[in-house]
Amino acid sequence: MVVTRKKLVPDVQANEVSYGKGNAKKYIVVHETDNTRTGADADAHARLQYNGNSRNASWHYTVDDKEAVQSFEHAWRCWAAGSTTGNNQGIQVEVCVNSDGNYQKAMLNAAELVAKIMKDEGIPISNVVQHNHFSGKNCPSQMRAGKVSRSQFITMIKNASGNTTQQKPSTDTNRYRVLTGTYATKQAAENVLDVLKHRFGWVAYIEPDEAKWRVKTGTFTGMDAVQAGANKIKTAKLAQVTKIVVNNIKDQDS
């Protein structure tokens, strides 16, 4: 049973990267992110959309081996399928292929999510299609290469419970930031900043620290979220030392 949570793109921003609301919800369109870099998980792609995707693209869900994150309600006509019909009538599901994730588990989670969407929206399994169905693009590429074949994925969906677990809101509503240890040069800090902003989809900044430099993230709500962020920085080997600090200003970056 996959854990799902929402990090919905604000409506004003959503209107800039979609055809607006009015999705006919006839299809579920399965994609892969094609982003194999470490840390390019569901949270990273959801944050990328939430913080302002630089590409003219949007999708409803991103799924990895741990969770599914929803960025748009089903009513939105996202830009993902490569055709008018696919965008106006499809619910778009992106599966992560990050090298530090488990692709098989991500596909199982995606199958659980798809089964839930089918149940909620009355979509038949015959209308669960690949991105390729609408545009001819080689997507989802690893599925199409047979790593988990379409027929195997359809079997996963049929065997899925169709239930998901909604992540419970954290009782800790405090906002926190992660500070990295210091870097000897500004360029080294900028290299880390680039990863946090463009691979992880985070808000982040560089700060001077005497003759050195450190990187400060945007805010996370709750200790669990910020601890996961600090662990992600260490796992990606961007910093050996991290520090969690309470954010005393009620700002909105995340």
Sequence and secondary structure as in RCSB ss.txt:
>XXXX:A:sequence
MVVTRKKLVPDVQANEVSYGKGNAKKYIVVHETDNTRTGADADAHARLQYNGNSRNASWHYTVDDKEAVQSFEHA
WRCWAAGSTTGNNQGIQVEVCVNSDGNYQKAMLNAAELVAKIMKDEGIPISNVVQHNHFSGKNCPSQMRAGKVSR
SQFITMIKNASGNTTQQKPSTDTNRYRVLTGTYATKQAAENVLDVLKHRFGWVAYIEPDEAKWRVKTGTFTGMDA
VQAGANKIKTAKLAQVTKIVVNNIKDQDS
>XXXX:A:secstr
  EEEE    HHHHTTSEEEE     EEEEEE    STT SHHHHHHHHHTT SSS   SEEE SSEEEE S TT
EEES SSSHHHHHHEEEEEE   TTS HHHHHHHHHHHHHHHHHHHT  GGGEEEHHHHH    SHHHHTTTT H
HHHHHHHHHS S  EE    S   EEEEEE  BSSHHHHHHHHHHHHHTS   EEEEEETTEEEEEE  EESHHH
HHHHHHHHHHTTS S EEEEE  S     
